[in-house]
């Protein structure tokens, strides 16, 4: 559940930064998030909340690039910390 008060300028800055990193990887933000969740076998599955066929197809595109460079992981950690 996401309320309007949760959408702060600081959180939007994080989302925009992560979106830029995803675009640099040739992925949507949803695809990068799924790839990050599934990286290196830390998780064997991830639940997605697709509400349309288009969202499901986008999410499935995550499997095209599941690996991250050390630099990408450092950038993600930097944005999230």
HELIX and SHEET records of a PDB file:
HELIX    1   1 UNK A    4  UNK A    6  5                                   3    
HELIX    2   2 UNK A    9  UNK A   24  1                                  16    
HELIX    3   3 UNK A   29  UNK A   38  1                                  10    
HELIX    4   4 UNK A   39  UNK A   41  5                                   3    
HELIX    5   5 UNK A   53  UNK A   60  1                                   8    
HELIX    6   6 UNK A   61  UNK A   64  5                                   4    
HELIX    7   7 UNK A   70  UNK A   80  1                                  11    
END                                                                             
